[in-house]
Amino acid sequence: DQSTKNQFRIFCKENNIQDIETAIKYFIVFGGLNIKIDTSKPLLELIEKHILDEYSDLKYEIHNLTGGYKVDHAILTGIAQGDRRTNSSFKRAFVTFEEGTKCVEKLVERGIIEVESSQHHLANKRGDDKVARKLLFTAPFLRFWFAFISPIYKGIKEKKYEEFYKLFENKQAEFGNFVFEELCMEFTRDLFKEDPIKQFGKYWDEKREIDLVAKTTSGKIIAGNCKYINSKIKKNELNKLIEDCKSIDLKVDIFLVFSKSGFSSELKSQKSETIRLFTPKSFKLLLA
C-alpha cells in the first residue's frame, strides 16, 4: 500500500517519532526514502548528510526508477515546482500536450506519479481535461528530488551546496503545503469513520482551488482548507473557503480548517459542529 497515510505510518515507526509536527516536517523531505534518520538533528543537516552527500548513489537509483530520460525529468521537475496541473507542467518542460501525455502514461506505469482529477461532479459540474487533471508524486522524497536536486544537480555533484540552500529556503514553506494537504485528506477519512467517506479529493478550475472536498455515505458534503505556514490562520481564510464553495454551488455541511500553527481567536470563536479546526496534534489518529 503506497498511500500517503501508510508511508507516513511506516516513516514514524521506523524512525521512532512520537511528535507529529516533527514527523510531518521530516516526512515532507524523506518520506518514501528507505533510510533511518535522527530527527533530533536539524533538517538541513540531515538533507546534506543523506541526500546531497549521497547524490551519486541516489541519482543512480532514481534513474533506474524513471528510465533517466531528459524529457521525463523535465516534466517531473515541472510537476514538482509548479501547480501540478498537466498543461502548466508541460509548459514548464517545453513539451506539447500530446508529448507530455505520453510521458505521463509511462511515468504512471513506472509508479512514479499518479493522475488526479478535480472533483467537479461533487459540484455537478463538467471538468475540462486540460484544466481538470493534476499530477502527483507517489512519494514525498521523489517530489523533493525533482523540485530541489535534479534542476541544479551540477553544483550538487561538485559538492557546492549554496544554490540548493537558497532554493530550499525560498520554496520550503510552499513545498511543504502539498504533503500537508495529503495528510489532511487521509486524516479526514479516518475522522468520519461513523459515516464513511465515499468520494474525496480536491476541486479546482480556472479561477479557484479548494484543498479538500468530500462526500460521506449519508450524503454530507465536506470542504476543507489546509495551511502549512508559520502563522495562525485568520477568519478570512474560512470566509474565502465559504465563498469559493458558494460560487461553484457546492452545498457544504461541514467545513474543516487545518493549520500548522493554530488559529486566531476570532476564528476559534467560530468553532462548531459545522466548522471544525485541526492542528497536526490531531493527526495522532493517522498512527492509530
ABEGO torsion letter per residue (X at the ends): XABAAAAAAAAAAAAGBABAAAAAAAAAAABGBBBBBBAABBAAAAAAAAAAAAAAAAAAAAAAAAGGBAAAAAAAAAAAABAGBAAAAAAAAGBBAAAAAAAAAAAAAAGABBBBBBBAAAAGBBBBAAAABBBBBABAAAAAAAAAAAAAAAAAAAGBAAAAAAAAAAAAAAAAAAAAAAAAAAAAAAABAABBBABBEBBBBAABBBABBBBBAAGBBBBBBBBBBABBBBAAAAAAAAAAAAAAGBBBABBBBBBAAEBBAAAAAABBAABBBBBAAAAAAAAX
